[in-house]
């Protein structure tokens, strides 16, 4: 893995929609190159036979039945509406 140059850092910054000064390019190039070298070191780790995981602790997600209801709080919800109409939020027309 070769180190990044200033032109590559400017391209990355442009693609990420970041504005950087030319004075920052060399420091950012060194920092990004170090990060990429660390990632290359991680690729050397043997992960054969290791199951992918989303957490360090084994757990299952709590599930609930998928039931449609009104939430039993229509009054509380409509109390937030500036101008409720019947049982609905009234919003201004935005498309003519």
Rosetta constraint file for C-alpha pairs under 8 A:
AtomPair CA 1 CA 36 HARMONIC 7.84 0.50
AtomPair CA 1 CA 37 HARMONIC 6.94 0.50
AtomPair CA 1 CA 40 HARMONIC 7.77 0.50
AtomPair CA 2 CA 33 HARMONIC 7.77 0.50
AtomPair CA 3 CA 29 HARMONIC 7.47 0.50
AtomPair CA 3 CA 30 HARMONIC 7.33 0.50
AtomPair CA 3 CA 33 HARMONIC 5.08 0.50
AtomPair CA 4 CA 8 HARMONIC 6.19 0.50
AtomPair CA 4 CA 9 HARMONIC 6.91 0.50
AtomPair CA 4 CA 29 HARMONIC 5.39 0.50
AtomPair CA 4 CA 30 HARMONIC 7.21 0.50
AtomPair CA 4 CA 32 HARMONIC 7.30 0.50
AtomPair CA 4 CA 33 HARMONIC 5.74 0.50
AtomPair CA 5 CA 9 HARMONIC 6.42 0.50
AtomPair CA 5 CA 26 HARMONIC 7.47 0.50
AtomPair CA 5 CA 29 HARMONIC 5.95 0.50
AtomPair CA 6 CA 10 HARMONIC 6.17 0.50
AtomPair CA 6 CA 25 HARMONIC 5.32 0.50
AtomPair CA 6 CA 26 HARMONIC 6.03 0.50
AtomPair CA 6 CA 29 HARMONIC 6.21 0.50
AtomPair CA 7 CA 11 HARMONIC 6.28 0.50
AtomPair CA 8 CA 12 HARMONIC 6.17 0.50
AtomPair CA 9 CA 13 HARMONIC 6.07 0.50
AtomPair CA 9 CA 25 HARMONIC 6.39 0.50
AtomPair CA 9 CA 28 HARMONIC 7.08 0.50
AtomPair CA 9 CA 29 HARMONIC 5.96 0.50
AtomPair CA 10 CA 14 HARMONIC 6.08 0.50
AtomPair CA 10 CA 20 HARMONIC 7.71 0.50
AtomPair CA 10 CA 25 HARMONIC 7.15 0.50
AtomPair CA 11 CA 15 HARMONIC 6.19 0.50
AtomPair CA 12 CA 16 HARMONIC 6.09 0.50
AtomPair CA 13 CA 17 HARMONIC 5.98 0.50
AtomPair CA 13 CA 18 HARMONIC 4.85 0.50
AtomPair CA 13 CA 19 HARMONIC 6.64 0.50
AtomPair CA 13 CA 20 HARMONIC 7.08 0.50
AtomPair CA 14 CA 18 HARMONIC 5.90 0.50
AtomPair CA 14 CA 19 HARMONIC 7.25 0.50
AtomPair CA 20 CA 24 HARMONIC 6.49 0.50
AtomPair CA 20 CA 25 HARMONIC 7.37 0.50
AtomPair CA 21 CA 25 HARMONIC 6.90 0.50
AtomPair CA 24 CA 28 HARMONIC 6.08 0.50
AtomPair CA 25 CA 29 HARMONIC 5.88 0.50
AtomPair CA 26 CA 30 HARMONIC 6.29 0.50
AtomPair CA 27 CA 31 HARMONIC 6.23 0.50
AtomPair CA 28 CA 32 HARMONIC 5.93 0.50
AtomPair CA 29 CA 33 HARMONIC 5.97 0.50
AtomPair CA 30 CA 34 HARMONIC 6.20 0.50
AtomPair CA 31 CA 35 HARMONIC 6.41 0.50
AtomPair CA 32 CA 36 HARMONIC 6.22 0.50
AtomPair CA 33 CA 37 HARMONIC 6.16 0.50
AtomPair CA 34 CA 38 HARMONIC 6.25 0.50
AtomPair CA 35 CA 39 HARMONIC 6.34 0.50
AtomPair CA 36 CA 40 HARMONIC 6.27 0.50
AtomPair CA 37 CA 41 HARMONIC 6.36 0.50
AtomPair CA 38 CA 42 HARMONIC 6.46 0.50
AtomPair CA 39 CA 43 HARMONIC 6.49 0.50
AtomPair CA 40 CA 44 HARMONIC 6.92 0.50
AtomPair CA 41 CA 45 HARMONIC 7.35 0.50
AtomPair CA 70 CA 74 HARMONIC 7.02 0.50
AtomPair CA 73 CA 77 HARMONIC 6.23 0.50
AtomPair CA 74 CA 78 HARMONIC 6.05 0.50
AtomPair CA 74 CA 87 HARMONIC 7.69 0.50
AtomPair CA 75 CA 79 HARMONIC 6.04 0.50
AtomPair CA 76 CA 80 HARMONIC 7.21 0.50
AtomPair CA 77 CA 81 HARMONIC 7.47 0.50
AtomPair CA 78 CA 84 HARMONIC 6.43 0.50
AtomPair CA 78 CA 87 HARMONIC 7.40 0.50
AtomPair CA 78 CA 88 HARMONIC 7.28 0.50
AtomPair CA 78 CA 89 HARMONIC 6.95 0.50
AtomPair CA 81 CA 89 HARMONIC 5.88 0.50
AtomPair CA 81 CA 90 HARMONIC 7.63 0.50
AtomPair CA 82 CA 89 HARMONIC 7.99 0.50
AtomPair CA 82 CA 90 HARMONIC 7.92 0.50
AtomPair CA 83 CA 89 HARMONIC 6.84 0.50
AtomPair CA 83 CA 90 HARMONIC 5.86 0.50
AtomPair CA 84 CA 88 HARMONIC 5.73 0.50
AtomPair CA 84 CA 89 HARMONIC 4.82 0.50
AtomPair CA 84 CA 90 HARMONIC 5.42 0.50
AtomPair CA 85 CA 89 HARMONIC 6.25 0.50
AtomPair CA 85 CA 90 HARMONIC 5.81 0.50
